[in-house]
């Protein structure tokens, strides 16, 4: 299992950050080169199913990292409690769990993202991904800064 973590501070309150976070199609505004499409009738709450593509399409063929996921945890902000959005990554490129935590702090919201995942291809691929984790962490931090900019009204 591989673990990827990043965090940021956002001036906006957790309720606003949550709205930006769960705007699935809007995630392309803060996750570079990524589009998210809900694949069922439900677009909020437990059980939302979506497909994220980090890359592009050549016609109907996806080129890049394809991530099918389902929402398995949905705890919106309320009364200062930590809000959590949990997803289960179903593949084909990665499998595992991801969680976003939003905690109200003085001056806004502390946002933390933790991804615990596997990649297909066995040990050789895992070794390569492990070596790339610092770059992946910087990319995740960049995305979280984009989330903050939107929530704060700067983007």
C-alpha positions in Angstrom: 0.0 0.0 0.0 1.2 3.5 -0.8 0.2 6.6 1.1 -0.1 10.2 -0.2 -0.9 13.1 2.1 -1.2 16.9 1.8 -2.8 19.7 3.7 -3.6 23.4 3.3 -5.3 26.3 5.2 -8.3 28.0 3.6 -9.7 31.3 4.7 -13.3 30.3 3.9 -15.5 28.5 6.4 -15.8 24.6 6.1 -19.4 24.9 4.6 -18.0 26.9 1.6 -15.0 24.6 1.2 -17.3 21.6 1.3 -19.5 23.0 -1.5 -16.4 23.4 -3.7 -15.1 20.0 -2.8 -18.3 18.1 -3.7 -18.9 20.0 -6.9 -17.8 17.0 -8.9 -17.7 18.6 -12.4 -16.2 21.7 -10.9 -13.1 19.8 -9.6 -11.6 20.5 -13.0 -11.2 24.1 -11.8 -8.7 23.0 -9.1 -7.3 19.7 -10.2 -5.2 20.4 -13.3 -5.9 18.4 -16.4 -8.7 16.5 -14.6 -12.4 16.1 -15.5 -14.9 14.3 -13.2 -18.2 13.0 -14.4 -20.9 11.6 -12.2 -22.1 8.3 -13.8 -25.4 7.8 -11.9 -28.5 9.7 -11.1 -27.2 10.6 -7.6 -24.8 13.5 -7.4 -24.7 14.1 -3.6 -24.2 11.9 -0.6 -23.2 8.3 0.1 -23.1 6.1 -3.0 -22.2 8.8 -5.6 -20.4 7.1 -8.4 -18.0 9.0 -10.7 -15.2 8.7 -13.1 -12.2 11.0 -13.0 -9.8 11.3 -15.9 -6.5 13.0 -15.3 -5.4 13.5 -18.9 -7.4 13.8 -22.1 -9.6 11.8 -24.5 -8.8 10.9 -28.0 -12.3 10.6 -29.2 -13.9 8.1 -26.7 -10.5 6.7 -25.6 -9.2 8.0 -22.3 -5.5 8.9 -22.3 -4.1 9.3 -18.8 -5.0 8.2 -15.3 -8.6 6.9 -15.2 -10.2 6.6 -11.7 -13.6 5.1 -11.1 -14.7 5.9 -7.5 -17.7 5.7 -5.2 -18.4 7.9 -2.2 -18.3 5.8 1.0 -18.3 8.5 3.6 -20.2 11.7 3.7 -20.1 13.9 6.8 -20.7 17.5 5.9 -19.6 20.3 8.2 -21.7 21.0 11.3 -21.2 22.7 14.6 -17.4 22.7 14.5 -17.1 18.9 14.0 -14.6 17.7 11.4 -16.2 17.1 8.1 -15.1 14.1 6.0 -15.6 13.0 2.5 -14.4 9.4 1.9 -14.1 7.7 -1.5 -13.2 4.1 -2.6 -11.1 4.1 -5.7 -12.2 1.1 -7.9 -9.5 1.2 -10.6 -8.4 0.5 -13.2 -5.3 2.6 -12.5 -5.5 2.8 -8.7 -7.5 1.0 -6.0 -7.8 2.1 -2.4 -9.3 4.7 -0.1 -9.1 8.5 -0.1 -10.4 11.0 2.5 -10.7 14.7 2.7 -11.0 16.2 6.2 -12.2 19.7 6.8 -11.7 21.1 10.3 -12.8 24.6 11.4 -9.9 26.6 12.8 -9.4 30.2 13.7 -9.4 32.1 10.4 -11.0 29.4 8.3 -10.6 25.7 7.5 -7.8 23.2 7.7 -8.0 20.9 4.8 -6.2 17.5 4.8 -6.2 14.8 2.1 -5.0 11.3 2.6 -4.9 8.7 -0.1 -4.0 5.0 0.6 -3.8 3.1 -2.6 -2.4 0.2 -4.7 -1.4 0.3 -8.3 -1.5 -2.7 -10.7 1.8 -4.1 -11.9 3.3 -5.5 -8.8 6.5 -4.6 -7.0 8.3 -3.0 -10.0 5.5 -0.5 -10.6 5.1 0.1 -6.8 8.9 1.0 -6.6 8.5 3.5 -9.4 5.4 5.1 -7.8 7.1 5.2 -4.4 10.0 7.2 -6.1 7.4 9.5 -7.6 5.5 10.2 -4.4 7.3 13.5 -3.6 6.2 14.8 -7.1 2.7 13.5 -6.5 2.6 15.2 -3.1 3.6 18.5 -4.7 0.9 18.1 -7.3 -1.7 17.3 -4.6 -0.6 20.4 -2.6 -1.0 22.5 -5.8 -4.5 21.2 -6.3 -5.4 21.9 -2.6 -4.2 25.5 -3.1 -6.5 25.7 -6.1 -9.4 24.5 -4.0 -8.5 27.2 -1.4 -8.4 29.9 -4.1 -11.9 29.0 -5.3 -13.3 28.7 -1.8 -11.7 32.0 -0.8 -13.1 33.7 -4.0 -9.6 34.4 -5.4 -10.2 32.2 -8.5 
